């Protein structure tokens, strides 16, 4: 079933004969999305440019449908792959329609006259990315986000079997990001095209990619450190290591980040749970106040943020009841703090010990803030 | 879904109108160029000569031997120059590139002058083909120097500056050679080096028609890759343009076209920049398939008017063609540069 459409074999890429990244082995079937992630300047674009034959390969080969791209003519290649790259374009006096229509280039005659079918395909592509009402606007005067969508439409009407995108969503707002990926998914599902792209948005990469290729760089040069499904990449703190994140935390479960925690002696104890605490945690982090929090179950919605930002988290294993021992630990931590913030008003059977902590703080004449 | 939208349709009508306008202007200027001069010929007399009804041999000689070849040359060489400028602008993706600014005309001038001195000393006649070849070699040498500079600098203003410097160097060497050339050569050489459409013979015109038409036709056939190239090299390559081949073609064609002009009329300034800019302004598009014929026609109109101006305004003194093209062309260039500065 899974016949690879794009394959690279012992591919090495780089500039002026010097390899930047070596031993790239990837395979992409039709209808699949592969994403390249990795730190800035590591050579993700270089890989994409080499695969799309914009750059000479250092060694190895790129196969499309089992044919080496070196053996394909420009025109044949143009009918198989289309690109959307990051370079900023401002062509003079060129309308959106003209830019999109250029996608038909590999199919038109000697002087590039569009046929009825070509025009139809251009309209279709423009409708797909919702730029039909921009058609007569001058491309150079559009916003970066609009340009990005126009260029996607251009690539779509080139009718490729493989779409190569270099950070396609960098300039898009959240709505268009989602729509952009919606279009990509539609195309991979319906037209069965393959997508190879680089992304900086890890949360999106985690969600849209069938496979992820991690490119990293060390003293000996660049390499592919991991290649696999999202669940194989976003685990064991690998991302944190890949990007060398030292200040702050990457929450690999959902692909988000938290800023660096404030260390020192905790000044505030926070009682939270069920997503009531994360804004308080972040507020304290912004003010630079070290804090402790508890008692939290490890499967609580607040736990990942607490873990990333709190000096100390009094936590209980998932699905376990809070015990007297947990309470005593929390009490000790609470009494070493100056104030208590309680984000919760509802206490149930599982977290009644947290309610006891509030009473304990009042007894100890600690300032208590109930949110 | 309507394939041809309303605005599309209006555009097509607009373009047809502009092409008609350019054609009428060409015809009009061509006739005027033949009628106006130290001996005025009325349109009626022109018509008679044209139909072979005129008894007046002087008119016949003036029209056929002097004014007609000159008008033809003005039209074709003007077109060639505008086209050459348009090709260079495409190549460098810079609206102020042109054969004169980049020193390509001056390079051609240098080699042509050298050839003239060498050949005339040996009292041999120079054929049109030899002149064009010499100019072409000169163009390519200058172009090579500009390309070397372009590899080092990516700033467009610096590139143009490099071109201007190359132009000055070539002109200096030409002047140096002229200074030490035989007296008999100097008058001839000097006239030519100043730039003028005068003294062009029918045999020259035949060569010009052949070379310019061939080069322009090939240029027109390149309008498809040129269209893709508007989005830059990366995208053009992805659409199937073989970039290397395409760039070589641009260099060769623009050099041939400007060489042809320099060989017969000397270096002519600013047409290469001003005309494509004005045409773009008029058509409000940069589609090569329209720009190529329109630039050619526009160049013809521009040069014929400038030549008419050069030989009539201070008659019997004739201005050099470059003086006139600079007066009308340079302001356009300045306007373009100012607009660019504003971040257009």
Interface residues (C-beta under 8 A of the other chain):
Chain A: X52 X53 X54 X73 X74 X75 X77 X78 X79 X81 X82 X83 X85 X87 X89 X91 X92 X93 X94 X95 X98 X99 X102 X103 X105 X106 X108 X110 X111 X112 X116 X119 X120 X123 X135 X136 X154 X158
Chain B: X1 X3 X5 X7 X95 X220 X221 X223 X224 X227 X228 X230 X231 X232 X234 X235 X237 X238 X239 X240 X241 X242 X280 X284 X285 X286 X287 X289
